[in-house]
Amino acid sequence: FPAACYQIQMLSKFIRHVSSFESSDNTVASLKNDFLIGCANFTRRITEFALWNNQLEGISFLFDKDIWATSSIEETEYADLPYYCRPVNYSIQHFRPVYLSCKPGKDGESRDPLKALRELLPGNVGVAVARMWTLCGGEFYDGGKRAGDFDKFLEHAEDTCLTICGLPF
C-alpha cells in the first residue's frame, strides 16, 4: 500500500506542477480525469484488501467490466497474488480500467456494489470504501452516475486510509 499511495501522490504532484505552468484549465481537467483511472485502480487494491482483512474475500464482487479481457504480462506474471499484493508499476503510462460490480443475487437480480460494501464491511470501513469509489466517478462502478473528483478523492484517501487498511496515506 505505501507504493500505491506514493503513486497516487506522484500523480497529484504532477498535476500541481502542470497547473502552475499551464494556462489552460482544460489540460489540467483532462489530466485529472485520466488520473481518476489510477485512483480507481488504487481503490480496487484498497477494496480487495478490506474484503480480505475482514475475511470476506471471494464474496461476489467483480472488478472488471469485461471478464474476458486480455491480461498484460505483469498481470499474468503475478496472477497467483491477490491484486492488493501485486507490485505497483511506477512507469505505467496507461492504467487498466477498473469496474466494480456484484454478481447477481440468488434471485437473479443485480445488486448495488456500493450498498453491498457498506453492508458487508464493518463500521466506517464500508462507508469509506464506497465513498472512495464514488469519488473515482460513476464510470468505474455499476450504477454510477456521478462525475469523479480527483481533488476530493485525494482528500478522502488521506482521511480514511488509516481506518481502511491500517496505514496512513
C-alpha positions as CSV (number, residue, x, y, z in Angstrom):
1,F,0.0,0.0,0.0
2,P,2.7,2.5,0.6
3,A,3.8,2.1,-3.0
4,A,0.2,2.5,-4.3
5,C,-0.2,5.6,-2.1
6,Y,3.0,7.0,-3.4
7,Q,1.9,6.5,-7.0
8,I,-1.3,8.5,-6.4
9,Q,0.7,11.2,-4.6
10,M,3.1,11.4,-7.5
11,L,0.1,11.9,-9.9
12,S,-1.3,14.7,-7.7
13,K,2.1,16.5,-7.6
14,F,2.4,16.2,-11.3
15,I,-1.0,17.8,-11.7
16,R,0.0,20.7,-9.4
17,H,3.2,21.1,-11.3
18,V,1.5,21.2,-14.7
19,S,-1.2,23.6,-13.4
20,S,1.4,26.1,-12.2
21,F,2.7,26.3,-15.8
22,E,-0.3,25.5,-17.9
23,S,-2.7,28.4,-18.5
24,S,-5.4,26.0,-20.0
25,D,-7.8,24.6,-17.4
26,N,-8.8,22.1,-20.0
27,T,-5.4,20.4,-19.9
28,V,-5.4,20.1,-16.1
29,A,-9.0,18.9,-16.1
30,S,-8.1,16.3,-18.7
31,L,-5.2,15.1,-16.7
32,K,-7.4,14.8,-13.6
33,N,-9.9,12.7,-15.5
34,D,-7.2,10.4,-16.8
35,F,-5.7,10.0,-13.4
36,L,-9.1,9.0,-12.0
37,I,-8.4,5.6,-13.7
38,G,-5.3,5.3,-11.5
39,C,-7.5,6.3,-8.5
40,A,-9.9,3.5,-9.4
41,N,-7.0,1.0,-9.5
42,F,-5.9,2.2,-6.1
43,T,-9.5,1.9,-4.8
44,R,-9.7,-1.7,-6.1
45,R,-6.5,-2.5,-4.2
46,I,-7.9,-1.0,-1.0
47,T,-11.3,-2.7,-1.5
48,E,-9.8,-6.2,-2.1
49,F,-7.6,-5.7,1.0
50,A,-10.5,-4.6,3.1
51,L,-12.5,-7.7,2.0
52,W,-9.6,-10.0,2.7
53,N,-8.9,-8.3,6.1
54,N,-12.5,-8.9,7.1
55,Q,-12.5,-12.4,5.8
56,L,-14.9,-11.6,3.1
57,E,-12.8,-12.4,0.1
58,G,-14.5,-14.4,-2.6
59,I,-17.7,-12.6,-1.9
60,S,-19.5,-11.8,-5.2
61,F,-17.5,-8.7,-6.3
62,L,-16.1,-8.3,-9.8
63,F,-13.5,-5.7,-10.7
64,D,-13.6,-5.8,-14.5
65,K,-16.4,-5.0,-16.8
66,D,-15.1,-7.4,-19.4
67,I,-14.4,-10.7,-17.7
68,W,-12.7,-12.0,-20.9
69,A,-10.3,-9.0,-21.2
70,T,-6.8,-9.9,-22.1
71,S,-4.2,-9.6,-19.3
72,S,-1.0,-7.7,-19.5
73,I,2.3,-9.5,-19.0
74,E,2.5,-8.1,-15.5
75,E,-0.9,-9.4,-14.6
76,T,-0.1,-12.9,-15.7
77,E,3.3,-12.8,-14.1
78,Y,1.7,-12.1,-10.7
79,A,-1.6,-13.9,-11.3
80,D,-1.1,-16.1,-8.2
81,L,-1.1,-13.0,-6.0
82,P,-4.2,-11.1,-4.9
83,Y,-4.4,-7.7,-6.6
84,Y,-3.6,-5.8,-3.4
85,C,-0.3,-7.7,-3.1
86,R,0.9,-7.2,-6.6
87,P,3.8,-4.7,-7.1
88,V,3.0,-1.2,-8.3
89,N,4.4,-0.3,-11.6
90,Y,5.6,3.3,-11.4
91,S,6.4,3.5,-15.1
92,I,2.9,2.7,-16.2
93,Q,1.6,5.0,-18.9
94,H,-2.0,3.9,-19.0
95,F,-3.9,2.4,-16.2
96,R,-6.1,-0.6,-16.9
97,P,-9.8,0.4,-16.5
98,V,-11.5,-1.0,-13.4
99,Y,-15.2,-1.6,-13.0
100,L,-16.7,-2.6,-9.7
101,S,-19.9,-4.7,-9.8
102,C,-21.6,-7.6,-7.9
103,K,-22.6,-10.9,-9.2
104,P,-26.4,-11.2,-9.4
105,G,-28.1,-12.4,-6.2
106,K,-29.8,-15.8,-5.8
107,D,-32.9,-14.2,-7.3
108,G,-31.0,-13.2,-10.4
109,E,-31.3,-9.5,-9.8
110,S,-28.3,-7.2,-10.0
111,R,-27.0,-5.7,-6.7
112,D,-25.7,-2.3,-6.0
113,P,-21.9,-2.9,-5.2
114,L,-21.6,0.3,-3.1
115,K,-24.5,-0.7,-0.9
116,A,-23.1,-4.2,-0.6
117,L,-19.7,-2.8,0.5
118,R,-21.4,-0.6,3.1
119,E,-23.4,-3.5,4.4
120,L,-20.6,-6.1,4.4
121,L,-17.6,-4.2,5.7
122,P,-17.7,-3.3,9.4
123,G,-18.0,0.1,11.0
124,N,-16.9,3.1,8.8
125,V,-14.8,0.9,6.6
126,G,-17.6,0.0,4.2
127,V,-18.8,3.6,4.0
128,A,-15.3,4.9,3.4
129,V,-14.6,2.4,0.7
130,A,-17.9,3.1,-1.0
131,R,-17.3,6.8,-0.9
132,M,-13.8,6.3,-2.4
133,W,-15.5,4.5,-5.4
134,T,-18.0,7.4,-5.7
135,L,-15.2,9.9,-5.9
136,C,-13.4,8.0,-8.6
137,G,-16.5,8.5,-10.8
138,G,-19.6,6.6,-11.9
139,E,-17.9,5.0,-14.9
140,F,-15.9,2.8,-12.5
141,Y,-18.8,1.1,-10.7
142,D,-22.1,-0.5,-11.6
143,G,-25.0,2.0,-11.2
144,G,-22.7,5.0,-11.0
145,K,-23.8,8.3,-12.4
146,R,-21.6,11.0,-10.7
147,A,-18.5,12.5,-12.2
148,G,-15.3,11.8,-10.4
149,D,-13.4,14.4,-8.4
150,F,-9.6,13.9,-8.2
151,D,-9.1,16.6,-5.5
152,K,-11.8,15.2,-3.2
153,F,-10.6,11.7,-3.8
154,L,-7.1,12.7,-2.6
155,E,-8.6,14.4,0.5
156,H,-10.8,11.4,1.2
157,A,-7.9,9.0,0.8
158,E,-5.8,11.0,3.2
159,D,-8.6,11.0,5.8
160,T,-9.6,7.3,5.6
161,C,-6.7,5.1,4.5
162,L,-5.6,4.6,8.1
163,T,-9.1,3.5,9.0
164,I,-9.5,1.2,6.0
165,C,-6.1,-0.6,5.8
166,G,-4.2,0.5,8.9
167,L,-1.6,2.6,7.0
168,P,-1.6,6.4,6.6
169,F,-1.9,7.8,3.1
